[in-house]
Amino acid sequence: MKHRYLKNVATLCLAAEKCIGCGRCAEVCPHGVFCVNETKAKIEDKDCCIECGACAKNCPVSAITVEAGVGCAAAVIKGWLTGSEPTCDCSSGESCC
């Protein structure tokens, strides 16, 4: 079972026209966000992305961008680790996670 964090908030982007289908993104993603179909990678489930940045760092053609350590997913994880309420500042400065 895949864990989803918050719907439609991950900063993950894949430029399919740059992708060479090497599969590194699928290999390094800890949450199975990517799959490789035929000759291109595809984002299978963006809402599972924790914005760790492993995919972008390992893409040899820079087809993937993600703002690692920012956004709602990072706020939720930080809250879990510190036992505090997550605050991502994504809506008018109020806690929304």
Secondary structure, DSSP 8 states (H G I E B T S, - for coil): -----STT----EE-TTT-----HHHHH-TT--EEEETTEEEES-GGG-----HHHHH-TT--EE--TT-HHHHHHHHHHHHTS------BTTB---
